Amino acid sequence: MLATGAVGNDSDLAAAVLVNGRDPYPMFVADGLTATGARLRGPLLLEVGEIVALRLTRGAHTAEVTSTVVEVRGRDAELVVSFAAGDAGKLGPLLRR
């Protein structure tokens, strides 16, 4: 889950939905990113518990991760996602220092 204090403006971090056999579909920008999760804003609202593959990109760095929706804030078109435990190591170059 998104750690307390991890909230920040990560508007330069894009998140594209990955669907087998199709091009990545850019959908979200991140308001917060940690090694364990992110808060995403965008036009597509998913259901709590839904699993979605994402391609996260900041500058020249990209990581493909599996995420689970843990919270939906419908009025703000905002999702909180938790990343699969095995994906934490992929996110290092994308995290703000």
N, C-alpha and C positions, 0 to 999 in steps of 0.2 A: 504494500500500500504506500501511497505517497507520504513521505516522512514529513512530520511537522517541521516548519522552518525551511522547507525546500522550495517554498513558493517563490517564484521569481518571474521576471519577464524573459521568456525564451522565445520571443516572437520570430527570431531568425531560425528556429528549429521547426522544420516541416515534417509532417507525418503523412505518409501515403498508405492507403489500404492495399494489401497484396491479396490477389485472387488468382488461383492457379490458372494458367493459360491466358492471362490478360495482363496488359500493362499496368504498372502501379497507378493507383488513383489518388492524386493529392487531395486530401480532405481536411486536414487539421493543421493548426499551429499549436504549439505548446505554451502554456503559461507556467509550467513548472516541470522539472525533470530531475529524477534521482536515479540511482542504479536499480531501484526496485519498482518504480512506477512514474506516471506522468499525469498531468491534467491537460486535457486537449480541448480546444474550441474548434467548432466547425459545423457544417450544415447537416451532417449525418449523425443522428442519435441512435445508439445501439442499446440493447437491453442489458440490465445487470446480469452478470454471469456469462454473457456472450464472449466467445473467444475470437480474437481477430489478429491476423498477422499484419505487422506494420513495418514500413521502411522509414526510419528516422534519419533525417539529413540536416547537418549544419555545416555550411561551407563545403569543404572537400571530404568531410567525414560522413560515412553512412553505416547504419547498422540495421539488420533485419531481426525483429524480435517477435515473439508470441506474447500477446497480452490478453488479460481478462478484464472486462468492464466490472468495476466494483462499486461505482456510484454514477448516477446520472442526475444532472441538474438541468432539467428541461427548459426552464425560462431563459437560461443563459446559453443554451446549446453547448453544454460543457459535460465532458466525461472524465472520470478518474479511472485510470487503468493500472493494473498491477502486472509487472513483467514476469515471465517464467523464470524460475530460479537460475536455470542454466544460461540465461541471456545476459546476466549482470556484467560479465566480462567484456561483452561486445560494446558496452555503452561508454567506457572510459573516455575516448576522444570526443564524445558529444557533451560531456558534463562540463559545466562552467567551473572554473577553478577560482 
